[in-house]
Amino acid sequence: MKMEPVLGPEIALRRPSQGWSKPGPYAVALTIGAIFWLLACYGDTAQSIVAIWEHSETFAHGYLIVPISVWMIWSRRHELVDLELRPNFLALPVLAVVGFGWLLGYLAGAGVVQQYAMVLMIPLLVWTILGTKVVQMLAFPLFFLLFAVPFGEFLIPPMMDYTADFTIFALRLTGLPVYREGNFFMVPSGTWSVVEACSGVRYLIASLTLGCLYAYLTYRSLARRAVFIAFSVIVPIVANWLRAYMIVMIGHLSGMKYAVGVDHLIYGWIFFGVVMLILFWVGSFWREDIYPVAAANAKAITRRAEPSLGAIAAATIAAAMIVAVWPVAASRMTGADSKPQPVLRPPMQTGGWRPVAERLTDWTPHFLNPLSRVNQTYATDLTRVGLYIAYYRDQWQGAKLITSINTLVPSTDHRWGNIGEIGRNETFNDGKVSLIEAQLRGASKKLLVWRWYWVDGQYTANPYWAKLLQAKSQLSGHGDDGAVVIVYTEFEAEREPAASRLHDFVNAMLPAITTSLNNAR
């Protein structure tokens, strides 16, 4: 037997293809048409994915996902013509459930949910029109499209913390004294901070994408694929830790001459490239793509009777109707007469806390394009507390309450830094409120900050629960009104006096804050 390389991991030795019968090309054409229909119906969702590719270096690889998937499908075209084409109407309920998931994501303003739902509809359309055997053969190329969805930013804060932990541990192990405040730390030669670019999320996403593709093309056994993908996750995380440590050491040993500017990022990408090359080189020792599939598995596929063109057309029409119904439902649910501009008034003097004209600090939370906001300082005796409320209604991509862009301190702010955050539950006269506590570090002062969301008349600190409340409010016809409530005060070395001050303020002012929000709604 002549030994030849095999292109795909599941390609078997088989008889030459005899081609599709008459319905085959029509079925493929209808499937491609259905996918374009999907993209037309969900054009805003598709454009939101491309917009993130364009503006975020972390997800710029998304431009390559679709061509790679198309190439993998094209490379298996000779096997596809041997498969039985049989529309599967059982896929239609699944398509409807995913479409409803898109609707919930739309109502909740959860862009990533909409994006995943739209992309997931593509393999479901293939399953519906071409059948189970086709979608099984093309499972990886079709589901590889999910890597086109920009996802993973929620990993940035914990990965920043882990990177800072390892870097400081390694520096102290080296013998350098280190003083740390959150993700800011100081060594004898200078001051460093672990920012978003240092988290390693870019490396992790790129490595996972390449690792899955390499594992599929190089191995056949699920065990080997799983092991290699696991290493594709572990290796970039550890490599990023080592990269951060080495950059600090290069800066320290060079007297802060090297690895402190643009070369900081250049060293990081060069190091990551070398690590990935080593990972692929080691993985190549166990590759399985250079051997043909065992003859026992290389059986010719017996063609069964092809379905009628009518069945294929019926499946396509049913799928197209299910695809189209959800954007129509979304437009009708949110396209009613627009509500008037909300008027959010500062809470009045309560419990001895009176509004004062002087600002507590020059810091302002970074929440984009609210329809109304309050930024007021309150005082009682010798203590002062700041109150910030940003109110949103008729939310859209550039003006949403809950998004990764809205934050206490953006990464581009060089005056303030977020030292760390923690979830807390505080009990007030109006009941228990869950909130997020953060400590901010400025040039001359520190702030203790509490924040939580108000959605559908409820307070919560959980952004995912807030999204569900927003979807529930939309479904019940009450709109998508929501707000973030932030209180803050100065503190020195000890947290407790500042926390007690915030507690007293919220305890006294929470009923007035709730009244202001309800009146605006």
C-alpha positions as MATLAB code, in Angstrom:
seq = 'MKMEPVLGPEIALRRPSQGWSKPGPYAVALTIGAIFWLLACYGDTAQSIVAIWEHSETFAHGYLIVPISVWMIWSRRHELVDLELRPNFLALPVLAVVGFGWLLGYLAGAGVVQQYAMVLMIPLLVWTILGTKVVQMLAFPLFFLLFAVPFGEFLIPPMMDYTADFTIFALRLTGLPVYREGNFFMVPSGTWSVVEACSGVRYLIASLTLGCLYAYLTYRSLARRAVFIAFSVIVPIVANWLRAYMIVMIGHLSGMKYAVGVDHLIYGWIFFGVVMLILFWVGSFWREDIYPVAAANAKAITRRAEPSLGAIAAATIAAAMIVAVWPVAASRMTGADSKPQPVLRPPMQTGGWRPVAERLTDWTPHFLNPLSRVNQTYATDLTRVGLYIAYYRDQWQGAKLITSINTLVPSTDHRWGNIGEIGRNETFNDGKVSLIEAQLRGASKKLLVWRWYWVDGQYTANPYWAKLLQAKSQLSGHGDDGAVVIVYTEFEAEREPAASRLHDFVNAMLPAITTSLNNAR';
ca = [
       0.000    0.000    0.000;
       1.301    3.441   -0.875;
       1.675    5.655    2.212;
       0.612    9.247    1.709;
      -0.037   12.109    4.132;
      -3.661   12.634    5.059;
      -5.002   16.194    5.114;
      -7.571   15.988    7.870;
      -7.493   13.933   11.062;
     -10.580   11.940   10.196;
      -9.854   11.367    6.489;
      -9.961    7.680    5.617;
      -8.875    5.692    2.578;
     -12.008    5.198    0.507;
     -13.189    4.634   -3.018;
     -13.290    7.625   -5.404;
     -16.380    9.739   -4.972;
     -19.212    9.352   -7.419;
     -20.616   12.779   -6.574;
     -23.959   13.964   -5.322;
     -27.189   13.166   -6.985;
     -29.347   16.015   -8.222;
     -30.603   17.459   -4.876;
     -27.056   17.781   -3.476;
     -25.900   21.007   -5.167;
     -29.313   22.590   -4.561;
     -29.106   21.693   -0.861;
     -25.641   23.259   -0.551;
     -26.801   26.385   -2.375;
     -29.843   26.684   -0.088;
     -27.625   26.249    2.992;
     -25.278   29.009    1.852;
     -28.278   31.200    1.094;
     -29.714   30.513    4.557;
     -26.425   31.570    6.170;
     -26.442   34.855    4.237;
     -30.076   35.318    5.267;
     -28.980   34.842    8.890;
     -26.252   37.472    8.526;
     -28.739   39.879    6.935;
     -31.291   39.408    9.732;
     -28.669   39.835   12.439;
     -26.571   42.466   10.681;
     -26.129   44.627   13.787;
     -24.848   41.648   15.768;
     -22.428   40.668   13.004;
     -21.198   44.259   12.724;
     -20.628   44.415   16.483;
     -18.293   41.414   16.212;
     -16.304   42.990   13.375;
     -16.145   46.320   15.227;
     -14.465   44.637   18.189;
     -11.997   42.863   15.869;
     -11.142   46.248   14.410;
     -10.644   48.145   17.656;
      -9.207   45.495   19.987;
      -5.795   43.912   19.508;
      -6.898   41.106   21.802;
      -9.478   39.904   19.268;
      -7.840   40.926   15.976;
      -7.354   37.215   15.201;
     -11.103   37.068   14.550;
     -10.494   38.120   10.941;
      -8.774   34.763   10.359;
     -11.404   32.486   11.895;
     -13.921   32.508    9.039;
     -11.311   31.899    6.256;
      -9.774   29.044    8.258;
     -13.184   27.454    8.819;
     -14.071   27.788    5.125;
     -10.720   26.260    4.132;
     -11.260   23.275    6.445;
     -14.731   22.695    4.996;
     -13.444   23.027    1.425;
     -10.640   20.556    2.101;
     -13.251   17.897    2.917;
     -15.504   18.515   -0.048;
     -14.606   15.144   -1.656;
     -15.824   13.294    1.441;
     -18.984   15.350    1.743;
     -20.287   14.193   -1.623;
     -20.317   10.612   -0.302;
     -22.599   11.497    2.590;
     -26.320   11.084    2.725;
     -28.143   14.414    2.682;
     -31.270   14.248    4.782;
     -32.861   17.361    6.335;
     -33.317   17.033   10.071;
     -36.426   18.838   11.284;
     -35.525   17.960   14.893;
     -32.921   20.743   14.704;
     -35.640   23.375   14.337;
     -36.624   23.448   18.062;
     -32.934   23.826   18.963;
     -32.644   26.677   16.458;
     -35.682   28.312   18.076;
     -34.183   28.011   21.570;
     -30.907   29.602   20.424;
     -32.878   32.361   18.698;
     -34.789   33.030   21.917;
     -31.421   33.189   23.680;
     -30.415   35.911   21.213;
     -33.622   37.786   22.069;
     -32.858   37.602   25.794;
     -29.339   38.845   25.117;
     -30.777   41.705   23.078;
     -33.235   42.702   25.796;
     -30.537   42.445   28.474;
     -28.006   44.383   26.413;
     -25.647   41.381   26.608;
     -23.748   41.672   23.342;
     -21.699   38.533   23.827;
     -24.870   36.444   24.271;
     -26.268   37.815   21.022;
     -22.981   37.139   19.227;
     -22.667   33.554   20.414;
     -26.309   32.861   19.583;
     -25.936   34.215   16.053;
     -22.775   32.210   15.343;
     -24.265   29.054   16.858;
     -27.182   29.304   14.432;
     -24.792   28.587   11.526;
     -24.100   24.914   12.413;
     -27.782   24.575   13.327;
     -28.763   25.702    9.833;
     -26.364   23.139    8.354;
     -27.857   20.478   10.601;
     -31.392   21.411    9.620;
     -30.869   21.527    5.843;
     -28.063   19.021    5.165;
     -28.611   16.594    8.016;
     -26.838   14.916   10.901;
     -24.101   13.133    8.951;
     -22.857   16.361    7.367;
     -22.820   18.334   10.598;
     -20.975   15.477   12.337;
     -18.239   15.480    9.687;
     -17.950   19.282    9.753;
     -18.409   19.665   13.509;
     -14.995   21.173   14.187;
     -14.895   23.655   11.261;
     -18.418   24.808   12.085;
     -17.953   25.185   15.825;
     -14.495   26.689   15.275;
     -16.468   29.774   14.192;
     -17.262   30.363   17.875;
     -13.667   31.567   18.292;
     -14.665   34.560   16.166;
     -16.791   35.862   19.055;
     -14.823   38.332   21.212;
     -14.982   36.733   24.624;
     -12.721   36.579   27.651;
     -12.415   40.121   28.990;
     -13.940   38.989   32.285;
     -10.682   37.072   32.857;
      -8.589   40.256   32.880;
      -8.966   41.228   36.601;
      -8.205   37.769   38.088;
      -5.344   37.163   35.653;
      -3.888   40.569   36.561;
      -4.002   39.540   40.222;
      -2.341   36.164   39.544;
       0.355   37.823   37.426;
       1.090   40.331   40.186;
       1.165   37.548   42.820;
       3.671   35.473   40.846;
       5.845   38.433   39.861;
       6.160   39.679   43.423;
       6.773   36.143   44.718;
       9.541   35.613   42.142;
      11.122   39.009   42.849;
      11.245   38.309   46.571;
      12.623   34.846   45.852;
      15.336   36.561   43.818;
      16.193   38.712   46.841;
      14.608   42.030   45.857;
      12.575   43.901   48.486;
       9.083   44.668   47.209;
       6.390   46.970   48.554;
       2.912   46.189   47.176;
      -0.410   47.996   46.994;
      -2.864   45.925   44.996;
      -1.371   45.525   41.528;
       1.072   48.395   42.082;
       4.466   47.484   43.502;
       7.789   49.147   44.114;
      11.328   47.753   43.901;
      14.533   49.711   44.680;
      14.963   50.730   41.045;
      11.424   51.989   40.365;
       7.657   51.540   40.450;
       5.688   49.017   38.393;
       2.044   48.124   37.915;
       0.247   45.172   36.391;
      -2.225   46.625   33.867;
      -4.635   44.987   31.419;
      -1.933   44.349   28.811;
       0.034   42.416   31.447;
      -2.841   40.092   32.326;
      -1.944   37.613   29.576;
      -5.515   37.319   28.272;
      -4.280   38.095   24.747;
      -1.742   35.286   24.938;
      -4.296   32.896   26.407;
      -6.945   33.538   23.738;
      -4.410   33.315   20.892;
      -2.873   30.152   22.332;
      -6.232   28.440   22.898;
      -7.374   29.241   19.351;
      -4.151   27.986   17.763;
      -4.008   25.023   20.134;
      -7.491   23.798   19.210;
      -6.719   24.144   15.497;
      -3.370   22.368   15.841;
      -4.878   19.565   17.949;
      -7.629   18.957   15.385;
      -5.284   18.882   12.403;
      -2.474   16.945   14.086;
      -4.156   14.308   16.274;
      -6.988   11.823   15.863;
      -7.487   10.524   19.389;
      -9.622   12.619   21.727;
      -7.173   12.027   24.582;
      -4.238   13.578   22.719;
      -6.352   16.483   21.567;
      -7.597   17.156   25.099;
      -4.078   17.008   26.559;
      -2.665   19.388   23.955;
      -5.545   21.854   24.401;
      -5.013   21.727   28.177;
      -1.354   22.627   27.673;
      -2.435   25.402   25.302;
      -4.231   26.934   28.291;
      -1.631   26.268   30.983;
       1.511   27.179   29.043;
       0.561   30.778   28.078;
      -0.539   31.555   31.638;
       2.742   30.385   33.134;
       4.687   31.965   30.267;
       3.007   35.311   30.948;
       4.010   35.107   34.595;
       7.617   34.456   33.614;
       7.440   37.246   31.031;
       6.280   39.768   33.638;
       9.017   38.713   36.062;
      11.729   38.911   33.380;
      10.593   42.349   32.206;
      10.807   43.717   35.757;
      14.238   42.148   36.179;
      15.458   43.569   32.838;
      14.231   46.995   33.886;
      15.803   46.668   37.333;
      19.203   45.384   36.123;
      19.389   48.014   33.357;
      18.568   50.886   35.705;
      15.105   51.267   34.147;
      16.656   51.766   30.702;
      15.186   48.724   28.953;
      11.770   47.006   29.009;
       9.941   50.095   30.251;
       8.516   51.491   26.979;
       7.386   50.020   23.691;
      10.074   47.356   23.971;
       8.130   46.106   27.015;
       5.414   44.780   24.656;
       7.891   43.732   21.961;
       9.797   41.523   24.411;
       6.492   40.029   25.535;
       5.311   39.033   22.049;
       8.731   37.682   21.058;
       8.808   35.593   24.212;
       5.246   34.372   23.596;
       6.108   33.446   19.986;
       9.096   31.402   21.105;
       7.006   29.629   23.759;
       4.299   28.718   21.231;
       6.870   27.403   18.749;
       8.309   25.179   21.477;
       4.803   23.965   22.402;
       4.016   23.013   18.790;
       7.440   21.428   18.322;
       7.008   19.247   21.412;
       3.472   18.366   20.356;
       4.714   17.238   16.938;
       6.448   14.205   18.469;
       3.035   12.572   18.995;
       1.353   13.710   15.779;
      -1.022   11.341   14.013;
      -1.778   13.201   10.797;
       1.063   11.666    8.749;
      -0.388    8.159    8.837;
      -3.433    6.951    6.902;
      -6.491    5.790    8.778;
      -6.563    2.072    9.394;
      -8.036    0.096    6.525;
     -10.698   -1.323    8.840;
     -12.187    2.151    9.103;
     -11.851    2.917    5.403;
     -15.147    1.635    4.201;
     -16.917    2.975    1.214;
     -20.097    4.715    2.113;
     -23.199    3.189    0.620;
     -25.428    5.830   -0.825;
     -28.999    5.799    0.355;
     -31.924    7.319   -1.402;
     -31.577   11.089   -1.511;
     -34.430   13.122   -0.065;
     -36.668   15.055   -2.354;
     -35.849   18.624   -3.216;
     -39.190   19.511   -1.641;
     -38.039   18.281    1.790;
     -34.827   20.284    1.494;
     -36.751   23.405    0.478;
     -39.248   22.924    3.317;
     -36.436   22.637    5.887;
     -34.776   25.767    4.497;
     -37.988   27.799    4.592;
     -38.810   26.669    8.143;
     -35.282   27.504    9.340;
     -35.371   30.901    7.611;
     -38.674   31.763    9.306;
     -37.345   30.788   12.751;
     -34.190   32.820   12.141;
     -36.171   35.912   11.136;
     -38.778   35.897   13.901;
     -36.483   36.993   16.752;
     -35.207   40.305   15.303;
     -38.829   41.148   14.409;
     -39.916   40.363   17.978;
     -37.059   42.466   19.354;
     -37.981   45.470   17.206;
     -41.635   45.268   18.253;
     -40.806   44.929   21.941;
     -38.410   47.877   21.942;
     -39.818   49.920   19.088;
     -42.757   51.376   20.977;
     -43.090   55.103   21.614;
     -39.886   56.309   23.192;
     -40.087   57.344   26.815;
     -39.355   60.908   27.884;
     -35.897   61.907   29.042;
     -35.446   60.740   32.655;
     -34.995   63.501   35.216;
     -32.764   62.306   38.034;
     -32.644   64.741   40.922;
     -30.010   64.662   43.700;
     -31.408   63.210   46.930;
     -32.334   65.938   49.393;
     -30.788   66.542   52.810;
     -31.476   63.556   55.064;
     -30.224   62.377   58.451;
     -27.874   65.330   58.888;
     -26.200   64.825   55.482;
     -26.488   68.038   53.467;
     -25.342   68.698   49.881;
     -22.338   71.007   49.523;
     -20.939   72.747   46.447;
     -17.302   71.789   46.899;
     -16.215   68.564   45.167;
     -14.693   65.864   47.338;
     -12.113   64.917   44.681;
     -11.301   65.360   40.995;
     -11.968   61.640   40.395;
     -15.096   60.756   38.409;
     -16.317   57.214   37.614;
     -15.915   56.279   33.946;
     -19.502   55.536   32.866;
     -20.230   56.552   29.282;
     -23.267   58.412   27.959;
     -25.878   58.097   30.708;
     -29.094   59.997   29.996;
     -28.944   61.583   33.421;
     -26.437   61.661   36.236;
     -25.832   62.967   39.737;
     -22.378   63.832   41.064;
     -22.878   65.424   44.444;
     -20.854   65.778   47.635;
     -22.584   65.548   51.019;
     -21.235   66.621   54.398;
     -22.059   66.255   58.053;
     -19.914   67.815   60.773;
     -16.315   67.243   59.572;
     -16.901   64.258   57.274;
     -17.698   64.265   53.567;
     -18.992   61.584   51.198;
     -19.426   61.681   47.416;
     -22.483   60.277   45.622;
     -22.456   59.426   41.903;
     -25.467   58.000   40.046;
     -25.514   57.311   36.290;
     -28.994   56.610   34.863;
     -29.583   54.750   31.568;
     -32.672   54.249   29.405;
     -33.216   52.935   25.842;
     -29.732   51.442   26.015;
     -27.638   50.913   22.899;
     -24.079   49.832   22.115;
     -22.496   53.169   23.030;
     -24.665   53.829   26.071;
     -25.133   50.724   28.198;
     -25.169   50.413   31.950;
     -23.249   47.158   32.189;
     -20.270   46.898   29.855;
     -16.535   46.358   30.231;
     -15.982   49.976   29.141;
     -17.824   51.322   32.199;
     -15.452   51.157   35.125;
     -14.258   53.098   38.133;
     -10.859   53.833   36.597;
     -10.010   53.227   32.916;
      -6.625   51.718   32.105;
      -5.620   54.958   30.349;
      -6.000   57.029   33.538;
      -2.520   57.844   34.858;
      -3.769   59.841   37.866;
      -5.812   57.130   39.563;
      -5.441   53.378   39.935;
      -7.709   50.655   41.288;
      -5.793   48.884   44.052;
      -8.303   46.066   44.451;
     -11.974   45.109   44.752;
     -13.992   42.772   46.927;
     -17.674   41.858   47.207;
     -19.479   42.751   50.445;
     -22.951   42.543   51.982;
     -23.987   45.516   54.102;
     -27.141   45.792   56.213;
     -28.992   49.102   56.288;
     -32.362   50.208   57.601;
     -33.906   49.351   54.225;
     -32.430   45.860   54.310;
     -29.333   44.076   53.069;
     -27.526   45.361   49.970;
     -24.795   43.509   48.110;
     -22.075   45.823   46.803;
     -18.545   45.936   45.440;
     -15.920   47.685   47.544;
     -12.863   49.144   45.823;
      -9.826   51.085   46.976;
      -8.536   53.759   44.595;
      -5.057   55.235   44.741;
      -4.338   58.766   43.552;
      -1.280   60.977   43.626;
      -2.082   62.481   47.030;
      -5.079   60.610   48.447;
      -6.912   57.303   48.573;
     -10.620   56.636   48.176;
     -12.838   53.886   49.528;
     -15.621   53.251   47.004;
     -18.852   51.256   47.232;
     -20.950   50.601   44.131;
     -24.014   48.591   43.123;
     -26.641   48.513   40.358;
     -30.318   49.415   40.375;
     -32.331   47.496   37.744;
     -36.079   46.795   37.610;
     -36.476   48.419   41.029;
     -33.938   46.071   42.671;
     -30.400   46.576   43.977;
     -27.659   44.091   43.067;
     -23.888   44.033   42.698;
     -23.899   41.045   40.340;
     -23.709   42.265   36.705;
     -25.073   38.964   35.360;
     -28.098   39.092   37.617;
     -28.577   42.733   36.641;
     -28.623   41.683   32.970;
     -31.315   39.076   33.715;
     -33.371   41.654   35.606;
     -33.082   43.981   32.633;
     -34.281   41.248   30.243;
     -37.178   40.437   32.606;
     -38.153   44.092   32.751;
     -38.102   44.334   28.968;
     -40.173   41.186   28.521;
     -42.786   42.528   30.938;
     -42.973   45.834   29.037;
     -41.354   47.990   31.726;
     -38.369   49.154   29.683;
     -34.640   48.795   30.317;
     -34.114   51.572   32.879;
     -31.107   51.006   35.117;
     -28.517   52.904   37.101;
     -25.254   52.515   38.944;
     -25.005   53.943   42.458;
     -21.516   54.833   43.724;
     -20.580   56.307   47.104;
     -17.022   57.171   48.068;
     -14.945   58.881   50.703;
     -11.301   59.550   51.520;
      -9.283   57.303   53.804;
      -5.754   57.128   55.125;
      -4.015   53.975   56.288;
      -7.002   52.306   57.955;
     -10.120   51.196   56.067;
     -12.555   50.927   58.980;
     -13.221   54.644   59.686;
     -13.956   55.243   55.993;
     -16.188   52.154   55.790;
     -18.106   53.302   58.871;
     -18.556   56.729   57.280;
     -19.950   55.195   54.080;
     -22.244   52.924   56.082;
     -23.691   55.860   58.014;
     -24.234   57.804   54.792;
     -25.973   54.967   52.911;
     -28.014   54.055   55.979;
     -29.391   57.584   56.090;
     -29.613   58.353   52.380;
     -30.682   55.047   50.794;
     -34.452   55.753   51.037;
     -33.922   59.139   49.364;
     -31.708   57.575   46.684;
     -34.365   54.938   45.965;
     -37.042   57.617   45.731;
     -34.963   59.629   43.240;
     -34.458   56.534   41.062;
     -38.133   55.563   41.148;
     -39.184   59.120   40.275;
     -36.823   59.140   37.306;
     -38.263   55.830   36.113;
];
